[in-house]
């Protein structure tokens, strides 16, 4: 297809550019102590690199991933095994691979997008042409969940409960849309609920307990939830202003430039700023699902739907945990939280959506 800027999906791109700008502003506020921090420099550098990934995925033939699905799955597993063998341990979790110079790569973030690419291929059936999906029988249901369970267990080994939740939710949503019987999901999740208490680490159990009652440990496991709610609530309608939030400036909320960045938004930008961020993310997700519904290719449709689900679960869980309606898990807010790998992967996912949008049939208008 001939290159044309007019073929780009500017509604998607506009939402993301605003979100990235807001993210850079809030990361600056959360990390500024008299001089520009390395976090903001790295995030800006990751965005520049992310633009290149966006352009690459905007123009690559998506059939390449369709044809090399087994290679994608091997890469997914290899990335996760690399962490176990040679990962960097931070705060008791081994989730990163050092690239030198203070830069790190988080394979589990890349694995999320690879999961969507891999699962889309198998749910689309044997053809990437016109609409036609595989037959959703119980044997395929068990096989797909078995294949999905291997990387999920490797992620739990890190341990990374947040990403494991993302894997389970995205996989389930995509398979449910493909037509698998809801009773099979009920049976599987019932078994999972029985097994979950036996696989959780002690700190993860504590997080669930303090979610139910943060006052059980207000200066320990419940500290994050209590301080996050104070920060968001104190912002009021208009917020306290950029770099003016006491909870932010005095570091009352841990990790407020990464997983808890929504507290900075709520405190300094207020209710109006928080709503703007939510609306922008909702528009991004809605556009992804609209592309899924309009695509004439089953593969493209599953890709767009899966990426939309990926953005949705990150948004819902991140905002939910910072506002106290969900337990605390380590999930970044798309395009806003600090994290180079997350931003680059999200830009690549945006490129795939733009690729699908560019190839949609254009409306034809009759000349009267």
C-alpha positions, 0 to 999 in steps of 0.5 A, a space after each residue: 500500500 502506498 505511504 500516506 499520512 492520510 491513512 493513519 488513524 489520527 483519533 488513536 494517535 491523538 489520544 496517545 500523544 495527549 496521554 504520553 504528554 500527561 505521563 511525562 508531566 506527571 513523571 516529572 512532578 513525581 521525580 523532580 528534586 531540583 533537577 531533571 531526573 533520569 526517569 524523565 530522560 529515560 521515559 522520553 528516550 523510550 517514547 522516541 524509540 516507541 515511535 520507531 516501533 509504532 511506524 514499523 508495526 504500522 507498515 509491516 505485513 501482519 501476515 508475517 506474524 500469522 505465518 510465524 506463530 510458533 516462533 512467536 510462542 518460543 520467543 515468548 517462553 524464551 523471554 520469560 526463561 531469560 528472566 529466571 536465569 539472569 534477571 535483576 532482582 528489585 524489591 524481591 521480584 526478578 522481572 528485569 534484564 539489565 541492558 547496561 547504563 542503568 537501562 533495563 528490559 522487562 520481558 513480561 511486558 513484551 510477552 503480553 503483546 506476543 500473547 495477543 499475536 499468538 492467540 489471535 492466530 489460533 482463534 482465527 482458524 486456518 485462514 487469515 483471509 475472510 471471516 472464519 474462526 476455529 470450531 470452539 470445542 472442549 479439546 481446543 479449549 483445554 489445549 489453548 489454556 494449557 499453552 497459556 498456562 505455561 507462560 503464566 506459571 513462568 510469570 508467577 515464578 518471578 513473582 508477578 501476580 499483576 502480569 499473570 492476571 493480565 494473561 488470564 484475563 486477556 486469554 479468557 476474553 479472547 477465547 470467550 469472544 471466539 465462542 467457547 462455552 461459558 460453562 468451561 470458563 466457570 469450571 476452570 476459574 472455580 478450580 483456579 479459585 481453589 488453588 490460588 491461596 496455595 500459590 500466592 506468596 505471603 506478601 500477596 496474601 497480605 495485600 488481599 487482607 489489607 484491601 479488605 481492611 487497610 487498618 489491619 496494617 496502616 503503616 505496613 501493607 496497608 500504607 499504599 492504599 491509605 496514602 493513595 486514597 488521601 492523595 486522590 481525595 485531597 486533589 478536589 475538583 481542580 487539583 493542587 497544581 503541577 508539582 504542588 501536591 504534598 503527598 507527591 512532593 513528600 513521597 508519602 505514596 511509594 512508587 508514585 511515578 510507576 504503578 501509583 502515578 494516578 495518585 499524582 494525577 488525582 492530587 495535582 490535576 484533581 477530579 477534572 484531570 483524572 476524568 480527562 485521563 479516564 476518558 482518553 483511555 476509554 476512547 482508545 479502548 473503544 476505538 480498538 474494539 470498533 476496529 475489531 468489529 469493522 475488520 473483515 479478517 478474523 485475524 485482524 479482528 482478534 488482534 484489535 480486540 485483544 489489544 483493546 482488552 490489554 489496554 482495558 485490564 491495565 486501566 481498570 486494575 491500575 485505577 482500581 488499586 490506586 483508588 482502593 476498589 481493588 487489591 494492590 498489584 503491579 500493573 502500569 497505567 498505559 502510556 502514563 506510568 514510568 516504564 520504558 518497556 511498557 511504553 515501547 510495547 504499547 506504542 507497538 500495539 498502537 502501530 498494529 491498531 493503526 495498521 488494521 485501520 489503514 487497511 479498512 475499506 474506505 466508504 465510497 460516495 456516489 457522485 450525483 
